[in-house]
Amino acid sequence: MKFITHLSWLLRALLFLAILAFALMNTGPVTLRFFLGQTWQTPMIVALLFFFASGAALGVLACVSRLARQRREILKLRREQRPGGDRALPPQA
């Protein structure tokens, strides 16, 4: 089990170093043009990081409603399992 933990940390470190190398190779300026003539000049890696983080945040926000609905359903089912809960009797055949 200890070997897997060490291997996991080694892979994380290698991934971090690969991303760091990618960031250091992409420091050249890039100009982003928005509507109404607005421009933003920044290093490419900053723009990539900003848009990656924005996409991740939008993905999380898209999942929030489903997670909230599932949490409400779990709470409802737990209440029904308690003794004396609002448990309906099954239909008689």
N, CA, C and O atoms as a Tinker XYZ file with bonds, in Angstrom:
   372  protein
     1  N      0.823000   -1.200000    0.000000    73     2
     2  CA     0.000000    0.000000    0.000000    64     1     3
     3  C      0.865000    1.262000    0.000000    63     2     4     5
     4  O      0.519000    2.274000   -0.610000    81     3
     5  N      2.002000    1.174000    0.702000    73     3     6
     6  CA     2.896000    2.323000    0.761000    64     5     7
     7  C      3.503000    2.620000   -0.609000    63     6     8     9
     8  O      3.738000    3.778000   -0.954000    81     7
     9  N      3.756000    1.557000   -1.393000    73     7    10
    10  CA     4.310000    1.731000   -2.735000    64     9    11
    11  C      3.353000    2.524000   -3.614000    63    10    12    13
    12  O      3.781000    3.399000   -4.367000    81    11
    13  N      2.072000    2.226000   -3.522000    73    11    14
    14  CA     1.071000    2.925000   -4.342000    64    13    15
    15  C      1.018000    4.398000   -3.963000    63    14    16    17
    16  O      0.882000    5.261000   -4.830000    81    15
    17  N      1.124000    4.683000   -2.673000    73    15    18
    18  CA     1.107000    6.082000   -2.223000    64    17    19
    19  C      2.308000    6.835000   -2.784000    63    18    20    21
    20  O      2.172000    7.960000   -3.265000    81    19
    21  N      3.475000    6.215000   -2.721000    73    19    22
    22  CA     4.677000    6.859000   -3.261000    64    21    23
    23  C      4.567000    7.030000   -4.778000    63    22    24    25
    24  O      4.946000    8.068000   -5.320000    81    23
    25  N      4.061000    6.031000   -5.440000    73    23    26
    26  CA     3.885000    6.116000   -6.889000    64    25    27
    27  C      2.904000    7.226000   -7.260000    63    26    28    29
    28  O      3.115000    7.952000   -8.231000    81    27
    29  N      1.844000    7.350000   -6.488000    73    27    30
    30  CA     0.865000    8.407000   -6.727000    64    29    31
    31  C      1.513000    9.791000   -6.594000    63    30    32    33
    32  O      1.299000   10.659000   -7.441000    81    31
    33  N      2.304000    9.999000   -5.533000    73    31    34
    34  CA     2.975000   11.278000   -5.355000    64    33    35
    35  C      4.003000   11.536000   -6.448000    63    34    36    37
    36  O      4.178000   12.680000   -6.869000    81    35
    37  N      4.680000   10.505000   -6.909000    73    35    38
    38  CA     5.642000   10.656000   -7.995000    64    37    39
    39  C      4.942000   11.096000   -9.282000    63    38    40    41
    40  O      5.428000   11.980000   -9.987000    81    39
    41  N      3.805000   10.478000   -9.581000    73    39    42
    42  CA     3.052000   10.860000  -10.783000    64    41    43
    43  C      2.518000   12.279000  -10.673000    63    42    44    45
    44  O      2.508000   13.016000  -11.659000    81    43
    45  N      2.080000   12.665000   -9.495000    73    43    46
    46  CA     1.619000   14.045000   -9.297000    64    45    47
    47  C      2.750000   15.039000   -9.519000    63    46    48    49
    48  O      2.555000   16.076000  -10.152000    81    47
    49  N      3.935000   14.722000   -8.996000    73    47    50
    50  CA     5.087000   15.606000   -9.171000    64    49    51
    51  C      5.473000   15.711000  -10.645000    63    50    52    53
    52  O      5.781000   16.801000  -11.128000    81    51
    53  N      5.458000   14.590000  -11.362000    73    51    54
    54  CA     5.771000   14.622000  -12.796000    64    53    55
    55  C      4.741000   15.434000  -13.571000    63    54    56    57
    56  O      5.099000   16.192000  -14.472000    81    55
    57  N      3.479000   15.281000  -13.232000    73    55    58
    58  CA     2.437000   16.068000  -13.896000    64    57    59
    59  C      2.624000   17.555000  -13.619000    63    58    60    61
    60  O      2.491000   18.382000  -14.521000    81    59
    61  N      2.932000   17.889000  -12.370000    73    59    62
    62  CA     3.174000   19.285000  -12.018000    64    61    63
    63  C      4.353000   19.843000  -12.808000    63    62    64    65
    64  O      4.278000   20.956000  -13.330000    81    63
    65  N      5.435000   19.082000  -12.900000    73    63    66
    66  CA     6.611000   19.556000  -13.650000    64    65    67
    67  C      6.305000   19.717000  -15.133000    63    66    68    69
    68  O      6.805000   20.649000  -15.763000    81    67
    69  N      5.498000   18.831000  -15.700000    73    67    70
    70  CA     5.117000   18.958000  -17.111000    64    69    71
    71  C      4.285000   20.222000  -17.335000    63    70    72    73
    72  O      4.494000   20.943000  -18.311000    81    71
    73  N      3.352000   20.486000  -16.438000    73    71    74
    74  CA     2.519000   21.690000  -16.575000    64    73    75
    75  C      3.362000   22.942000  -16.369000    63    74    76    77
    76  O      3.170000   23.942000  -17.060000    81    75
    77  N      4.295000   22.889000  -15.419000    73    75    78
    78  CA     5.184000   24.033000  -15.187000    64    77    79
    79  C      6.045000   24.299000  -16.425000    63    78    80    81
    80  O      6.217000   25.453000  -16.818000    81    79
    81  N      6.583000   23.254000  -17.037000    73    79    82
    82  CA     7.388000   23.429000  -18.251000    64    81    83
    83  C      6.545000   24.017000  -19.373000    63    82    84    85
    84  O      7.006000   24.888000  -20.110000    81    83
    85  N      5.306000   23.541000  -19.505000    73    83    86
    86  CA     4.396000   24.094000  -20.519000    64    85    87
    87  C      4.155000   25.577000  -20.261000    63    86    88    89
    88  O      4.149000   26.378000  -21.196000    81    87
    89  N      3.958000   25.941000  -19.005000    73    87    90
    90  CA     3.718000   27.344000  -18.660000    64    89    91
    91  C      4.935000   28.205000  -18.972000    63    90    92    93
    92  O      4.801000   29.317000  -19.483000    81    91
    93  N      6.122000   27.690000  -18.666000    73    91    94
    94  CA     7.331000   28.483000  -18.911000    64    93    95
    95  C      7.624000   28.648000  -20.402000    63    94    96    97
    96  O      8.249000   29.629000  -20.805000    81    95
    97  N      7.175000   27.694000  -21.224000    73    95    98
    98  CA     7.395000   27.810000  -22.668000    64    97    99
    99  C      6.376000   28.731000  -23.332000    63    98   100   101
   100  O      6.586000   29.154000  -24.469000    81    99
   101  N      5.276000   29.050000  -22.648000    73    99   102
   102  CA     4.212000   29.865000  -23.231000    64   101   103
   103  C      4.038000   31.176000  -22.472000    63   102   104   105
   104  O      2.953000   31.493000  -21.984000    81   103
   105  N      5.123000   31.924000  -22.384000    73   103   106
   106  CA     5.056000   33.205000  -21.682000    64   105   107
   107  C      4.913000   34.380000  -22.645000    63   106   108   109
   108  O      4.834000   35.530000  -22.212000    81   107
   109  N      4.880000   34.103000  -23.925000    73   107   110
   110  CA     4.753000   35.182000  -24.910000    64   109   111
   111  C      3.425000   35.900000  -24.779000    63   110   112   113
   112  O      2.426000   35.297000  -24.385000    81   111
   113  N      3.405000   37.193000  -25.108000    73   111   114
   114  CA     2.153000   37.954000  -24.973000    64   113   115
   115  C      1.136000   37.555000  -26.040000    63   114   116   117
   116  O      1.483000   37.218000  -27.172000    81   115
   117  N     -0.103000   37.604000  -25.646000    73   115   118
   118  CA    -1.209000   37.335000  -26.559000    64   117   119
   119  C     -2.232000   38.450000  -26.352000    63   118   120   121
   120  O     -2.449000   38.911000  -25.232000    81   119
   121  N     -2.854000   38.872000  -27.445000    73   119   122
   122  CA    -3.870000   39.913000  -27.360000    64   121   123
   123  C     -5.233000   39.290000  -27.612000    63   122   124   125
   124  O     -5.471000   38.694000  -28.662000    81   123
   125  N     -6.116000   39.432000  -26.650000    73   123   126
   126  CA    -7.489000   38.946000  -26.792000    64   125   127
   127  C     -8.375000   40.129000  -27.157000    63   126   128   129
   128  O     -8.332000   41.174000  -26.506000    81   127
   129  N     -9.166000   39.960000  -28.187000    73   127   130
   130  CA   -10.049000   41.033000  -28.649000    64   129   131
   131  C    -11.480000   40.682000  -28.291000    63   130   132   133
   132  O    -11.991000   39.626000  -28.663000    81   131
   133  N    -12.122000   41.591000  -27.557000    73   131   134
   134  CA   -13.497000   41.409000  -27.133000    64   133   135
   135  C    -14.403000   42.319000  -27.945000    63   134   136   137
   136  O    -13.947000   43.010000  -28.856000    81   135
   137  N    -15.665000   42.317000  -27.618000    73   135   138
   138  CA   -16.629000   43.169000  -28.314000    64   137   139
   139  C    -16.364000   44.641000  -28.019000    63   138   140   141
   140  O    -15.743000   44.981000  -27.011000    81   139
   141  N    -16.831000   45.494000  -28.891000    73   139   142
   142  CA   -16.742000   46.954000  -28.773000    64   141   143
   143  C    -15.295000   47.440000  -28.686000    63   142   144   145
   144  O    -15.007000   48.439000  -28.026000    81   143
   145  N    -14.402000   46.736000  -29.349000    73   143   146
   146  CA   -13.016000   47.185000  -29.435000    64   145   147
   147  C    -12.196000   46.990000  -28.175000    63   146   148   149
   148  O    -11.082000   47.507000  -28.086000    81   147
   149  N    -12.707000   46.271000  -27.213000    73   147   150
   150  CA   -11.953000   46.013000  -25.986000    64   149   151
   151  C    -10.858000   44.988000  -26.264000    63   150   152   153
   152  O    -11.098000   43.992000  -26.946000    81   151
   153  N     -9.670000   45.228000  -25.744000    73   151   154
   154  CA    -8.572000   44.275000  -25.898000    64   153   155
   155  C     -7.938000   44.009000  -24.539000    63   154   156   157
   156  O     -8.029000   44.821000  -23.619000    81   155
   157  N     -7.304000   42.866000  -24.440000    73   155   158
   158  CA    -6.613000   42.472000  -23.216000    64   157   159
   159  C     -5.323000   41.794000  -23.628000    63   158   160   161
   160  O     -5.347000   40.770000  -24.311000    81   159
   161  N     -4.199000   42.354000  -23.220000    73   159   162
   162  CA    -2.902000   41.779000  -23.557000    64   161   163
   163  C     -2.296000   41.179000  -22.293000    63   162   164   165
   164  O     -2.138000   41.852000  -21.274000    81   163
   165  N     -1.962000   39.896000  -22.388000    73   163   166
   166  CA    -1.468000   39.153000  -21.236000    64   165   167
   167  C     -0.596000   38.000000  -21.723000    63   166   168   169
   168  O     -0.679000   37.632000  -22.895000    81   167
   169  N      0.225000   37.428000  -20.870000    73   167   170
   170  CA     0.958000   36.222000  -21.273000    64   169   171
   171  C     -0.026000   35.089000  -21.584000    63   170   172   173
   172  O     -1.085000   34.983000  -20.964000    81   171
   173  N      0.337000   34.257000  -22.543000    73   171   174
   174  CA    -0.572000   33.200000  -22.986000    64   173   175
   175  C     -0.975000   32.268000  -21.852000    63   174   176   177
   176  O     -2.134000   31.858000  -21.776000    81   175
   177  N     -0.046000   31.929000  -20.975000    73   175   178
   178  CA    -0.369000   30.988000  -19.912000    64   177   179
   179  C     -1.398000   31.571000  -18.950000    63   178   180   181
   180  O     -2.213000   30.830000  -18.401000    81   179
   181  N     -1.376000   32.878000  -18.739000    73   179   182
   182  CA    -2.380000   33.510000  -17.870000    64   181   183
   183  C     -3.758000   33.401000  -18.517000    63   182   184   185
   184  O     -4.743000   33.097000  -17.844000    81   183
   185  N     -3.823000   33.649000  -19.819000    73   183   186
   186  CA    -5.093000   33.531000  -20.527000    64   185   187
   187  C     -5.601000   32.085000  -20.490000    63   186   188   189
   188  O     -6.785000   31.849000  -20.251000    81   187
   189  N     -4.700000   31.115000  -20.728000    73   187   190
   190  CA    -5.102000   29.711000  -20.686000    64   189   191
   191  C     -5.591000   29.320000  -19.297000    63   190   192   193
   192  O     -6.606000   28.636000  -19.167000    81   191
   193  N     -4.878000   29.746000  -18.260000    73   191   194
   194  CA    -5.278000   29.430000  -16.895000    64   193   195
   195  C     -6.633000   30.066000  -16.563000    63   194   196   197
   196  O     -7.484000   29.431000  -15.939000    81   195
   197  N     -6.827000   31.306000  -16.976000    73   195   198
   198  CA    -8.095000   31.991000  -16.714000    64   197   199
   199  C     -9.258000   31.257000  -17.378000    63   198   200   201
   200  O    -10.282000   31.012000  -16.739000    81   199
   201  N     -9.109000   30.906000  -18.650000    73   199   202
   202  CA   -10.214000   30.249000  -19.345000    64   201   203
   203  C    -10.412000   28.805000  -18.875000    63   202   204   205
   204  O    -11.540000   28.312000  -18.883000    81   203
   205  N     -9.354000   28.129000  -18.473000    73   203   206
   206  CA    -9.499000   26.789000  -17.900000    64   205   207
   207  C    -10.266000   26.863000  -16.583000    63   206   208   209
   208  O    -11.181000   26.074000  -16.346000    81   207
   209  N     -9.890000   27.818000  -15.724000    73   207   210
   210  CA   -10.568000   27.972000  -14.430000    64   209   211
   211  C    -12.029000   28.373000  -14.627000    63   210   212   213
   212  O    -12.907000   27.909000  -13.900000    81   211
   213  N    -12.286000   29.232000  -15.609000    73   211   214
   214  CA   -13.668000   29.627000  -15.892000    64   213   215
   215  C    -14.491000   28.430000  -16.352000    63   214   216   217
   216  O    -15.629000   28.256000  -15.916000    81   215
   217  N    -13.933000   27.618000  -17.218000    73   215   218
   218  CA   -14.633000   26.425000  -17.688000    64   217   219
   219  C    -14.893000   25.440000  -16.563000    63   218   220   221
   220  O    -15.971000   24.850000  -16.491000    81   219
   221  N    -13.919000   25.258000  -15.687000    73   219   222
   222  CA   -14.103000   24.351000  -14.543000    64   221   223
   223  C    -15.194000   24.882000  -13.614000    63   222   224   225
   224  O    -16.019000   24.113000  -13.121000    81   223
   225  N    -15.198000   26.189000  -13.375000    73   223   226
   226  CA   -16.223000   26.785000  -12.508000    64   225   227
   227  C    -17.611000   26.628000  -13.129000    63   226   228   229
   228  O    -18.571000   26.319000  -12.423000    81   227
   229  N    -17.726000   26.837000  -14.434000    73   227   230
   230  CA   -19.019000   26.646000  -15.095000    64   229   231
   231  C    -19.474000   25.193000  -15.031000    63   230   232   233
   232  O    -20.664000   24.923000  -14.870000    81   231
   233  N    -18.546000   24.266000  -15.154000    73   231   234
   234  CA   -18.882000   22.848000  -15.032000    64   233   235
   235  C    -19.397000   22.496000  -13.648000    63   234   236   237
   236  O    -20.355000   21.737000  -13.507000    81   235
   237  N    -18.755000   23.053000  -12.626000    73   235   238
   238  CA   -19.210000   22.804000  -11.254000    64   237   239
   239  C    -20.587000   23.417000  -11.036000    63   238   240   241
   240  O    -21.456000   22.791000  -10.428000    81   239
   241  N    -20.791000   24.631000  -11.525000    73   239   242
   242  CA   -22.097000   25.276000  -11.381000    64   241   243
   243  C    -23.194000   24.499000  -12.098000    63   242   244   245
   244  O    -24.338000   24.477000  -11.644000    81   243
   245  N    -22.856000   23.869000  -13.203000    73   243   246
   246  CA   -23.845000   23.077000  -13.928000    64   245   247
   247  C    -24.274000   21.854000  -13.134000    63   246   248   249
   248  O    -25.389000   21.365000  -13.316000    81   247
   249  N    -23.412000   21.352000  -12.258000    73   247   250
   250  CA   -23.716000   20.157000  -11.456000    64   249   251
   251  C    -24.407000   20.472000  -10.139000    63   250   252   253
   252  O    -24.952000   19.568000   -9.505000    81   251
   253  N    -24.400000   21.723000   -9.713000    73   251   254
   254  CA   -24.911000   22.072000   -8.389000    64   253   255
   255  C    -26.393000   21.724000   -8.232000    63   254   256   257
   256  O    -26.786000   21.202000   -7.189000    81   255
   257  N    -27.211000   21.996000   -9.226000    73   255   258
   258  CA   -28.645000   21.726000   -9.083000    64   257   259
   259  C    -28.908000   20.230000   -8.938000    63   258   260   261
   260  O    -29.742000   19.825000   -8.129000    81   259
   261  N    -28.214000   19.416000   -9.704000    73   259   262
   262  CA   -28.389000   17.965000   -9.596000    64   261   263
   263  C    -27.936000   17.469000   -8.228000    63   262   264   265
   264  O    -28.606000   16.636000   -7.618000    81   263
   265  N    -26.802000   17.976000   -7.740000    73   263   266
   266  CA   -26.318000   17.560000   -6.419000    64   265   267
   267  C    -27.289000   17.961000   -5.320000    63   266   268   269
   268  O    -27.524000   17.190000   -4.389000    81   267
   269  N    -27.858000   19.162000   -5.420000    73   267   270
   270  CA   -28.819000   19.613000   -4.417000    64   269   271
   271  C    -30.071000   18.734000   -4.449000    63   270   272   273
   272  O    -30.605000   18.376000   -3.399000    81   271
   273  N    -30.533000   18.389000   -5.639000    73   271   274
   274  CA   -31.712000   17.532000   -5.759000    64   273   275
   275  C    -31.436000   16.153000   -5.163000    63   274   276   277
   276  O    -32.280000   15.604000   -4.455000    81   275
   277  N    -30.270000   15.598000   -5.443000    73   275   278
   278  CA   -29.921000   14.292000   -4.891000    64   277   279
   279  C    -29.793000   14.344000   -3.377000    63   278   280   281
   280  O    -30.191000   13.402000   -2.693000    81   279
   281  N    -29.248000   15.424000   -2.847000    73   279   282
   282  CA   -29.125000   15.567000   -1.391000    64   281   283
   283  C    -30.500000   15.629000   -0.733000    63   282   284   285
   284  O    -30.723000   15.011000    0.308000    81   283
   285  N    -31.432000   16.384000   -1.349000    73   283   286
   286  CA   -32.790000   16.436000   -0.801000    64   285   287
   287  C    -33.442000   15.063000   -0.820000    63   286   288   289
   288  O    -34.126000   14.684000    0.131000    81   287
   289  N    -33.234000   14.321000   -1.893000    73   287   290
   290  CA   -33.811000   12.974000   -1.979000    64   289   291
   291  C    -33.208000   12.038000   -0.939000    63   290   292   293
   292  O    -33.927000   11.236000   -0.344000    81   291
   293  N    -31.919000   12.127000   -0.715000    73   291   294
   294  CA   -31.272000   11.296000    0.304000    64   293   295
   295  C    -31.834000   11.623000    1.683000    63   294   296   297
   296  O    -32.129000   10.714000    2.458000    81   295
   297  N    -31.985000   12.907000    1.999000    73   295   298
   298  CA   -32.548000   13.292000    3.287000    64   297   299
   299  C    -33.978000   12.773000    3.436000    63   298   300   301
   300  O    -34.368000   12.313000    4.509000    81   299
   301  N    -34.747000   12.849000    2.364000    73   299   302
   302  CA   -36.126000   12.352000    2.392000    64   301   303
   303  C    -36.135000   10.844000    2.648000    63   302   304   305
   304  O    -36.924000   10.361000    3.460000    81   303
   305  N    -35.271000   10.103000    1.969000    73   303   306
   306  CA   -35.213000    8.656000    2.155000    64   305   307
   307  C    -34.732000    8.291000    3.565000    63   306   308   309
   308  O    -35.211000    7.313000    4.139000    81   307
   309  N    -33.810000    9.048000    4.120000    73   307   310
   310  CA   -33.353000    8.788000    5.494000    64   309   311
   311  C    -34.482000    9.024000    6.495000    63   310   312   313
   312  O    -34.650000    8.262000    7.447000    81   311
   313  N    -35.263000   10.100000    6.267000    73   311   314
   314  CA   -36.401000   10.364000    7.149000    64   313   315
   315  C    -37.402000    9.232000    7.086000    63   314   316   317
   316  O    -37.979000    8.858000    8.107000    81   315
   317  N    -37.618000    8.680000    5.905000    73   315   318
   318  CA   -38.572000    7.587000    5.749000    64   317   319
   319  C    -38.078000    6.312000    6.424000    63   318   320   321
   320  O    -38.894000    5.496000    6.852000    81   319
   321  N    -36.777000    6.121000    6.530000    73   319   322
   322  CA   -36.227000    4.919000    7.150000    64   321   323
   323  C    -36.293000    4.957000    8.668000    63   322   324   325
   324  O    -36.270000    3.906000    9.308000    81   323
   325  N    -36.375000    6.135000    9.255000    73   323   326
   326  CA   -36.436000    6.240000   10.715000    64   325   327
   327  C    -37.705000    5.576000   11.238000    63   326   328   329
   328  O    -38.738000    5.580000   10.569000    81   327
   329  N    -37.620000    5.006000   12.437000    73   327   330
   330  CA   -38.834000    4.438000   13.020000    64   329   331
   331  C    -39.869000    5.540000   13.246000    63   330   332   333
   332  O    -39.546000    6.608000   13.766000    81   331
   333  N    -41.087000    5.278000   12.859000    73   331   334
   334  CA   -42.151000    6.271000   13.003000    64   333   335
   335  C    -42.114000    7.337000   11.937000    63   334   336   337
   336  O    -42.789000    8.358000   12.067000    81   335
   337  N    -41.339000    7.130000   10.883000    73   335   338
   338  CA   -41.266000    8.100000    9.801000    64   337   339
   339  C    -42.516000    8.046000    8.954000    63   338   340   341
   340  O    -43.389000    7.212000    9.193000    81   339
   341  N    -42.616000    8.898000    7.992000    73   339   342
   342  CA   -43.778000    8.949000    7.110000    64   341   343
   343  C    -43.649000    7.860000    6.047000    63   342   344   345
   344  O    -43.557000    8.153000    4.855000    81   343
   345  N    -43.644000    6.628000    6.480000    73   343   346
   346  CA   -43.473000    5.528000    5.550000    64   345   347
   347  C    -44.858000    5.020000    5.097000    63   346   348   349
   348  O    -45.689000    4.639000    5.921000    81   347
   349  N    -45.079000    5.023000    3.822000    73   347   350
   350  CA   -46.363000    4.550000    3.293000    64   349   351
   351  C    -46.322000    3.016000    3.251000    63   350   352   353
   352  O    -45.270000    2.416000    3.028000    81   351
   353  N    -47.486000    2.398000    3.470000    73   351   354
   354  CA   -47.559000    0.942000    3.415000    64   353   355
   355  C    -47.540000    0.502000    1.960000    63   354   356   357
   356  O    -48.104000    1.181000    1.102000    81   355
   357  N    -46.891000   -0.636000    1.668000    73   355   358
   358  CA   -46.885000   -1.125000    0.292000    64   357   359
   359  C    -48.294000   -1.603000   -0.098000    63   358   360   361
   360  O    -49.061000   -2.054000    0.753000    81   359
   361  N    -48.620000   -1.500000   -1.377000    73   359   362
   362  CA   -49.960000   -1.936000   -1.810000    64   361   363
   363  C    -50.147000   -3.423000   -1.574000    63   362   364   365
   364  O    -49.232000   -4.222000   -1.770000    81   363
   365  N    -51.349000   -3.776000   -1.149000    73   363   366
   366  CA   -51.681000   -5.182000   -0.903000    64   365   367
   367  C    -52.114000   -5.830000   -2.205000    63   366   368   369
   368  O    -52.905000   -5.264000   -2.959000    81   367
   369  N    -51.580000   -7.045000   -2.470000    73   367   370
   370  CA   -51.930000   -7.729000   -3.719000    64   369   371
   371  C    -53.072000   -8.690000   -3.501000    63   370   372
   372  O    -53.505000   -9.357000   -4.440000    81   371
